Amino acid sequence: MLYRFLLFVHLASVVTWVGGMAFALLCLRPAAAALEASQRIALMQRALGKFFPLVNMAIVFILASGIMMIVMSGIRNPPAAWYVMIAAGALMMGIFWHLRAVPFKRFCRLADMQDWAAAGVQLNQVRMMVAVNLGLGFLVIAVMKIAVA
């Protein structure tokens, strides 16, 4: 019963992170493109400022539930798909923490200074890193789906 709950927490956290990236990249960003630069920058600053704390929380839940499920399973030689999931997840976390600490921080500072062009450049850096993470997230989902099929 505990294992199933942990699996739910793990999957719900992945859905929150990967689904949020898909929404931001494929829906919010294109919709915001119709706005003037000042409005677009302000919208993205607020939206990402709300989303990133959720990602931090999702990462904590993903790590905690994943580690607990591995320990509970007692598997000495885990399936190869688990290694892919762990490696891609670690890479995704590193990319997220970097994008939040560097280009997003610069973006917020430039947005607060109302330097729309420079803020846009930093926002594009965030977008590219989110796109990479979204691809990695879909890769993990595909690998795990194949592994359990």
ZADREN-151857 format. One record per residue: residue number from 1; residue in one letter; x, y, z of N, C-alpha, C in turn. Coordinates in nm, 4 decimals, padded with zeros to 6 digits, m for minus. Example, Ala and Ser with C-alpha at 12.3 -4.5 7.8 and 13.67 -1.06 7.14 Angstrom:
1; A; 01.3190; m00.5690; 00.7800; 01.2300; m00.4500; 00.7800; 01.3200; m00.3300; 00.7800
2; S; 01.2850; m00.2250; 00.7080; 01.3670; m00.1060; 00.7140; 01.2900; 00.0030; 00.7870
END
This chain:
1; M; 00.0822; m00.1194; 00.0000; 00.0000; 00.0000; 00.0000; 00.0869; 00.1263; 00.0000
2; L; 00.1922; 00.1282; 00.0817; 00.2820; 00.2437; 00.0873; 00.3515; 00.2634; m00.0478
3; Y; 00.3944; 00.1532; m00.1088; 00.4624; 00.1624; m00.2383; 00.3709; 00.2280; m00.3421
4; R; 00.2453; 00.1891; m00.3444; 00.1505; 00.2472; m00.4404; 00.1301; 00.3965; m00.4146
5; F; 00.1246; 00.4351; m00.2884; 00.1125; 00.5771; m00.2546; 00.2363; 00.6530; m00.3019
6; L; 00.3541; 00.5975; m00.2779; 00.4782; 00.6615; m00.3222; 00.4819; 00.6735; m00.4744
7; L; 00.4356; 00.5699; m00.5426; 00.4310; 00.5752; m00.6890; 00.3369; 00.6859; m00.7352
8; F; 00.2220; 00.7003; m00.6679; 00.1297; 00.8090; m00.7000; 00.1967; 00.9450; m00.6805
9; V; 00.2627; 00.9635; m00.5669; 00.3311; 01.0905; m00.5386; 00.4365; 01.1176; m00.6451
10; H; 00.5114; 01.0143; m00.6811; 00.6160; 01.0264; m00.7830; 00.5567; 01.0707; m00.9167
11; L; 00.4542; 00.9986; m00.9611; 00.3928; 01.0303; m01.0905; 00.3224; 01.1658; m01.0892
12; A; 00.2534; 01.1984; m00.9813; 00.1862; 01.3289; m00.9728; 00.2880; 01.4426; m00.9787
13; S; 00.4024; 01.4233; m00.9178; 00.5074; 01.5257; m00.9203; 00.5677; 01.5396; m01.0602
14; V; 00.5875; 01.4269; m01.1268; 00.6380; 01.4306; m01.2646; 00.5376; 01.5001; m01.3558
15; V; 00.4099; 01.4680; m01.3400; 00.3051; 01.5311; m01.4211; 00.3032; 01.6821; m01.3971
16; T; 00.3166; 01.7226; m01.2722; 00.3181; 01.8655; m01.2398; 00.4337; 01.9344; m01.3113
17; W; 00.5525; 01.8772; m01.3045; 00.6709; 01.9391; m01.3641; 00.6653; 01.9342; m01.5169
18; V; 00.6501; 01.8160; m01.5726; 00.6531; 01.8013; m01.7188; 00.5302; 01.8677; m01.7823
19; G; 00.4143; 01.8494; m01.7216; 00.2939; 01.9133; m01.7743; 00.3024; 02.0647; m01.7688
20; G; 00.3593; 02.1160; m01.6600; 00.3771; 02.2614; m01.6490; 00.4709; 02.3157; m01.7550
21; M; 00.5771; 02.2415; m01.7834; 00.6692; 02.2841; m01.8899; 00.5996; 02.2834; m02.0242
22; A; 00.5221; 02.1790; m02.0505; 00.4502; 02.1704; m02.1786; 00.3528; 02.2869; m02.1917
23; F; 00.2785; 02.3165; m02.0850; 00.1846; 02.4287; m02.0886; 00.2575; 02.5611; m02.1133
24; A; 00.3641; 02.5842; m02.0372; 00.4367; 02.7109; m02.0501; 00.4957; 02.7280; m02.1895
25; L; 00.5546; 02.6220; m02.2413; 00.6237; 02.6300; m02.3698; 00.5277; 02.6288; m02.4887
26; L; 00.4262; 02.5455; m02.4822; 00.3404; 02.5244; m02.5988; 00.2117; 02.6062; m02.5980
27; C; 00.1724; 02.6596; m02.4826; 00.0473; 02.7362; m02.4740; 00.0697; 02.8796; m02.4278
28; L; 00.1305; 02.8947; m02.3098; 00.1466; 03.0275; m02.2513; 00.2370; 03.1158; m02.3367
29; R; 00.3529; 03.0649; m02.3740; 00.4478; 03.1454; m02.4518; 00.3887; 03.1907; m02.5843
30; P; 00.3290; 03.1019; m02.6649; 00.2700; 03.1492; m02.7907; 00.1569; 03.2499; m02.7685
31; A; 00.0765; 03.2296; m02.6656; m00.0320; 03.3248; m02.6380; 00.0244; 03.4604; m02.5960
32; A; 00.1314; 03.4593; m02.5172; 00.1923; 03.5832; m02.4700; 00.2619; 03.6598; m02.5822
33; A; 00.2953; 03.5912; m02.6903; 00.3649; 03.6568; m02.8019; 00.2820; 03.7697; m02.8627
34; A; 00.1507; 03.7644; m02.8479; 00.0639; 03.8689; m02.9039; 00.0666; 03.9966; m02.8202
35; L; 00.1246; 03.9902; m02.7000; 00.1284; 04.1064; m02.6111; 00.2475; 04.1955; m02.6418
36; E; 00.2383; 04.3205; m02.6000; 00.3532; 04.4105; m02.6102; 00.4630; 04.3581; m02.5186
37; A; 00.5870; 04.3952; m02.5484; 00.7022; 04.3428; m02.4746; 00.6871; 04.3611; m02.3242
38; S; 00.6469; 04.4774; m02.2794; 00.6363; 04.5013; m02.1354; 00.5322; 04.4101; m02.0714
39; Q; 00.4212; 04.3889; m02.1401; 00.3165; 04.3007; m02.0865; 00.3596; 04.1548; m02.0909
40; R; 00.4230; 04.1156; m02.2013; 00.4695; 03.9773; m02.2170; 00.5726; 03.9435; m02.1098
41; I; 00.6681; 04.0339; m02.0901; 00.7732; 04.0108; m01.9909; 00.7123; 04.0020; m01.8511
42; A; 00.6210; 04.0921; m01.8187; 00.5574; 04.0912; m01.6865; 00.4779; 03.9624; m01.6651
43; L; 00.4046; 03.9198; m01.7667; 00.3265; 03.7961; m01.7557; 00.4173; 03.6764; m01.7321
44; M; 00.5222; 03.6656; m01.8107; 00.6109; 03.5496; m01.7974; 00.6854; 03.5525; m01.6635
45; Q; 00.7221; 03.6726; m01.6162; 00.7885; 03.6820; m01.4870; 00.6963; 03.6333; m01.3759
46; R; 00.5711; 03.6738; m01.3806; 00.4756; 03.6305; m01.2774; 00.4453; 03.4810; m01.2891
47; A; 00.4206; 03.4351; m01.4118; 00.3842; 03.2940; m01.4313; 00.4983; 03.2015; m01.3902
48; L; 00.6199; 03.2303; m01.4365; 00.7327; 03.1454; m01.4011; 00.7670; 03.1590; m01.2529
49; G; 00.7460; 03.2781; m01.1977; 00.7676; 03.2981; m01.0543; 00.6737; 03.2141; m00.9691
50; K; 00.5569; 03.1824; m01.0215; 00.4617; 03.0935; m00.9518; 00.4945; 02.9467; m00.9788
51; F; 00.5386; 02.9174; m01.1018; 00.5636; 02.7788; m01.1416; 00.6906; 02.7214; m01.0789
52; F; 00.7973; 02.7994; m01.0732; 00.9248; 02.7458; m01.0271; 00.9219; 02.6935; m00.8835
53; P; 00.8523; 02.7571; m00.7887; 00.8422; 02.6951; m00.6553; 00.7692; 02.5599; m00.6589
54; L; 00.6718; 02.5454; m00.7499; 00.6056; 02.4147; m00.7650; 00.7043; 02.3103; m00.8155
55; V; 00.7920; 02.3512; m00.9063; 00.8933; 02.2580; m00.9573; 00.9869; 02.2168; m00.8451
56; N; 01.0294; 02.3118; m00.7631; 01.1154; 02.2763; m00.6491; 01.0472; 02.1732; m00.5597
57; M; 00.9196; 02.1941; m00.5312; 00.8444; 02.1008; m00.4479; 00.8320; 01.9648; m00.5191
58; A; 00.8036; 01.9670; m00.6493; 00.7932; 01.8421; m00.7254; 00.9246; 01.7655; m00.7207
59; I; 01.0359; 01.8360; m00.7335; 01.1669; 01.7701; m00.7296; 01.1886; 01.7013; m00.5941
60; V; 01.1537; 01.7694; m00.4867; 01.1678; 01.7085; m00.3532; 01.0846; 01.5807; m00.3460
61; F; 00.9596; 01.5870; m00.3925; 00.8727; 01.4690; m00.3876; 00.9221; 01.3581; m00.4812
62; I; 00.9722; 01.3949; m00.5988; 01.0260; 01.2954; m00.6923; 01.1451; 01.2234; m00.6303
63; L; 01.2373; 01.3004; m00.5745; 01.3554; 01.2391; m00.5124; 01.3174; 01.1515; m00.3927
64; A; 01.2351; 01.2053; m00.3034; 01.1996; 01.1297; m00.1824; 01.1239; 01.0022; m00.2168
65; S; 01.0237; 01.0138; m00.3022; 00.9451; 00.8949; m00.3364; 01.0276; 00.7953; m00.4168
66; G; 01.1106; 00.8453; m00.5078; 01.1941; 00.7557; m00.5879; 01.2928; 00.6769; m00.5034
67; I; 01.3600; 00.7467; m00.4131; 01.4563; 00.6788; m00.3254; 01.3848; 00.5769; m00.2373
68; M; 01.2713; 00.6157; m00.1818; 01.1977; 00.5226; m00.0948; 01.1495; 00.4001; m00.1726
69; M; 01.1036; 00.4188; m00.2959; 01.0580; 00.3038; m00.3749; 01.1738; 00.2111; m00.4106
70; I; 01.2903; 00.2690; m00.4407; 01.4075; 00.1861; m00.4716; 01.4462; 00.1043; m00.3488
71; V; 01.4503; 00.1691; m00.2333; 01.4863; 00.0984; m00.1094; 01.3840; m00.0109; m00.0791
72; M; 01.2547; 00.0214; m00.0936; 01.1498; m00.0771; m00.0637; 01.1522; m00.1956; m00.1592
73; S; 01.1930; m00.1713; m00.2847; 01.1911; m00.2805; m00.3825; 01.3013; m00.3812; m00.3567
74; G; 01.4090; m00.3387; m00.2914; 01.5166; m00.4308; m00.2586; 01.5872; m00.4894; m00.3794
75; I; 01.5750; m00.4252; m00.4928; 01.6364; m00.4776; m00.6154; 01.7857; m00.4452; m00.6147
76; R; 01.8667; m00.5489; m00.6298; 02.0114; m00.5298; m00.6337; 02.0581; m00.4880; m00.7728
77; N; 01.9940; m00.5381; m00.8734; 02.0275; m00.5035; m01.0113; 01.9037; m00.4433; m01.0785
78; P; 01.8839; m00.3126; m01.0605; 01.7627; m00.2513; m01.1162; 01.7607; m00.2578; m01.2685
79; P; 01.6421; m00.2513; m01.3262; 01.6302; m00.2524; m01.4719; 01.7044; m00.1340; m01.5343
80; A; 01.7506; m00.1517; m01.6562; 01.8237; m00.0456; m01.7262; 01.7407; 00.0822; m01.7371
81; A; 01.6102; 00.0687; m01.7510; 01.5231; 00.1861; m01.7621; 01.5328; 00.2742; m01.6381
82; W; 01.5557; 00.2134; m01.5226; 01.5693; 00.2940; m01.4007; 01.6923; 00.3835; m01.4082
83; Y; 01.8016; 00.3300; m01.4661; 01.9232; 00.4103; m01.4800; 01.8989; 00.5293; m01.5735
84; V; 01.8242; 00.5055; m01.6802; 01.7896; 00.6142; m01.7723; 01.7070; 00.7189; m01.6981
85; M; 01.6083; 00.6736; m01.6219; 01.5221; 00.7649; m01.5470; 01.6041; 00.8462; m01.4461
86; I; 01.6921; 00.7816; m01.3739; 01.7727; 00.8501; m01.2727; 01.8678; 00.9497; m01.3384
87; A; 01.9349; 00.9084; m01.4453; 02.0307; 00.9975; m01.5121; 01.9604; 01.1170; m01.5756
88; A; 01.8518; 01.0909; m01.6476; 01.7789; 01.2011; m01.7116; 01.7173; 01.2928; m01.6066
89; G; 01.6648; 01.2358; m01.5000; 01.6077; 01.3166; m01.3924; 01.7122; 01.4051; m01.3271
90; A; 01.8300; 01.3505; m01.3022; 01.9381; 01.4306; m01.2425; 01.9799; 01.5434; m01.3371
91; L; 01.9888; 01.5127; m01.4652; 02.0216; 01.6160; m01.5643; 01.9137; 01.7236; m01.5680
92; M; 01.7881; 01.6822; m01.5657; 01.6773; 01.7782; m01.5650; 01.6836; 01.8689; m01.4428
93; M; 01.7129; 01.8115; m01.3279; 01.7225; 01.8916; m01.2058; 01.8354; 01.9929; m01.2169
94; G; 01.9491; 01.9490; m01.2672; 02.0630; 02.0398; m01.2848; 02.0308; 02.1537; m01.3804
95; I; 01.9667; 02.1210; m01.4909; 01.9270; 02.2239; m01.5876; 01.8291; 02.3210; m01.5229
96; F; 01.7302; 02.2686; m01.4508; 01.6323; 02.3556; m01.3862; 01.6996; 02.4494; m01.2873
97; W; 01.7838; 02.3952; m01.1994; 01.8463; 02.4796; m01.0980; 01.9359; 02.5847; m01.1623
98; H; 02.0035; 02.5476; m01.2724; 02.0862; 02.6461; m01.3436; 01.9981; 02.7544; m01.4062
99; L; 01.8922; 02.7148; m01.4749; 01.8097; 02.8157; m01.5419; 01.7438; 02.9085; m01.4412
100; R; 01.7115; 02.8556; m01.3253; 01.6500; 02.9403; m01.2220; 01.7526; 03.0345; m01.1598
101; A; 01.8742; 02.9871; m01.1394; 01.9776; 03.0661; m01.0721; 02.0455; 03.1675; m01.1635
102; V; 02.0495; 03.1385; m01.2940; 02.1256; 03.2283; m01.3821; 02.0332; 03.3047; m01.4773
103; P; 01.9838; 03.2426; m01.5857; 01.9073; 03.3266; m01.6794; 01.7760; 03.3804; m01.6225
104; F; 01.7064; 03.3035; m01.5382; 01.5815; 03.3550; m01.4830; 01.6085; 03.4693; m01.3850
105; K; 01.7123; 03.4568; m01.3069; 01.7478; 03.5649; m01.2135; 01.7833; 03.6913; m01.2914
106; R; 01.8626; 03.6766; m01.3972; 01.8963; 03.7916; m01.4825; 01.7703; 03.8490; m01.5459
107; F; 01.6845; 03.7595; m01.5956; 01.5593; 03.8013; m01.6578; 01.4782; 03.8875; m01.5614
108; C; 01.4628; 03.8435; m01.4377; 01.3847; 03.9187; m01.3392; 01.4482; 04.0542; m01.3103
109; R; 01.5807; 04.0554; m01.2968; 01.6489; 04.1818; m01.2698; 01.6281; 04.2790; m01.3860
110; L; 01.6429; 04.2318; m01.5089; 01.6255; 04.3166; m01.6272; 01.4800; 04.3592; m01.6440
111; A; 01.3876; 04.2692; m01.6132; 01.2453; 04.3041; m01.6212; 01.2123; 04.4128; m01.5200
112; D; 01.2670; 04.4014; m01.4004; 01.2435; 04.5037; m01.2978; 01.3025; 04.6384; m01.3394
113; M; 01.4098; 04.6349; m01.4176; 01.4712; 04.7585; m01.4691; 01.4006; 04.8080; m01.5958
114; Q; 01.3036; 04.7311; m01.6435; 01.2267; 04.7612; m01.7648; 01.3143; 04.7640; m01.8903
115; D; 01.4189; 04.6813; m01.8898; 01.5027; 04.6639; m02.0088; 01.4440; 04.5455; m02.0852
116; W; 01.3399; 04.5739; m02.1632; 01.2611; 04.4684; m02.2263; 01.3421; 04.3838; m02.3238
117; A; 01.4289; 04.4477; m02.4016; 01.5065; 04.3719; m02.5008; 01.6020; 04.2734; m02.4325
118; A; 01.6754; 04.3214; m02.3330; 01.7699; 04.2337; m02.2628; 01.6959; 04.1264; m02.1837
119; A; 01.5828; 04.1629; m02.1253; 01.5026; 04.0643; m02.0529; 01.4541; 03.9562; m02.1490
120; G; 01.4158; 03.9963; m02.2697; 01.3712; 03.9005; m02.3708; 01.4794; 03.8007; m02.4082
121; V; 01.6035; 03.8477; m02.4144; 01.7161; 03.7580; m02.4450; 01.7298; 03.6521; m02.3358
122; Q; 01.7202; 03.6942; m02.2093; 01.7310; 03.6001; m02.0982; 01.6118; 03.5039; m02.0947
123; L; 01.4943; 03.5576; m02.1253; 01.3751; 03.4726; m02.1293; 01.3899; 03.3662; m02.2378
124; N; 01.4534; 03.4012; m02.3479; 01.4769; 03.3029; m02.4539; 01.5725; 03.1934; m02.4063
125; Q; 01.6704; 03.2300; m02.3238; 01.7588; 03.1293; m02.2655; 01.6797; 03.0325; m02.1768
126; V; 01.5893; 03.0882; m02.0978; 01.5026; 03.0047; m02.0138; 01.4205; 02.9121; m02.1026
127; R; 01.3623; 02.9669; m02.2087; 01.2790; 02.8877; m02.2999; 01.3565; 02.7708; m02.3578
128; M; 01.4801; 02.7953; m02.4018; 01.5602; 02.6871; m02.4610; 01.5889; 02.5768; m02.3598
129; M; 01.6186; 02.6151; m02.2369; 01.6469; 02.5143; m02.1341; 01.5205; 02.4380; m02.0955
130; V; 01.4075; 02.5067; m02.0918; 01.2803; 02.4386; m02.0645; 01.2503; 02.3402; m02.1772
131; A; 01.2794; 02.3788; m02.3020; 01.2560; 02.2886; m02.4152; 01.3417; 02.1620; m02.4026
132; V; 01.4661; 02.1785; m02.3630; 01.5534; 02.0615; m02.3419; 01.4962; 01.9738; m02.2312
133; N; 01.4565; 02.0359; m02.1198; 01.4013; 01.9585; m02.0090; 01.2708; 01.8898; m02.0465
134; L; 01.1887; 01.9559; m02.1253; 01.0642; 01.8933; m02.1703; 01.0955; 01.7695; m02.2547
135; G; 01.1921; 01.7804; m02.3441; 01.2337; 01.6644; m02.4232; 01.2853; 01.5518; m02.3365
136; L; 01.3660; 01.5848; m02.2361; 01.4164; 01.4825; m02.1443; 01.3021; 01.4192; m02.0647
137; G; 01.2065; 01.5011; m02.0232; 01.0909; 01.4490; m01.9501; 01.0117; 01.3504; m02.0335
138; F; 00.9891; 01.3847; m02.1604; 00.9169; 01.2924; m02.2492; 00.9982; 01.1660; m02.2755
139; L; 01.1304; 01.1800; m02.2836; 01.2169; 01.0631; m02.3020; 01.2019; 00.9673; m02.1834
140; V; 01.2048; 01.0206; m02.0630; 01.1895; 00.9360; m01.9435; 01.0539; 00.8667; m01.9443
141; I; 00.9495; 00.9408; m01.9763; 00.8159; 00.8815; m01.9810; 00.8110; 00.7693; m02.0844
142; A; 00.8695; 00.7925; m02.2010; 00.8700; 00.6897; m02.3067; 00.9477; 00.5673; m02.2642
143; V; 01.0649; 00.5870; m02.2064; 01.1480; 00.4742; m02.1630; 01.0761; 00.3937; m02.0562
144; M; 01.0154; 00.4619; m01.9609; 00.9463; 00.3889; m01.8542; 00.8215; 00.3189; m01.9065
145; K; 00.7519; 00.3794; m01.9994; 00.6334; 00.3151; m02.0580; 00.6735; 00.1872; m02.1309
146; I; 00.7816; 00.1948; m02.2063; 00.8309; 00.0765; m02.2788; 00.8750; m00.0311; m02.1788
147; A; 00.9405; 00.0130; m02.0705; 00.9945; m00.0823; m01.9730; 00.8857; m00.1586; m01.8988
148; V; 00.7714; m00.0935; m01.8761; 00.6647; m00.1601; m01.8003; 00.5560; m00.2175; m01.8896
149; A; 00.5702; m00.1998; m02.0191; 00.4665; m00.2508; m02.1125; 00.4675; m00.4002; m02.1213
END
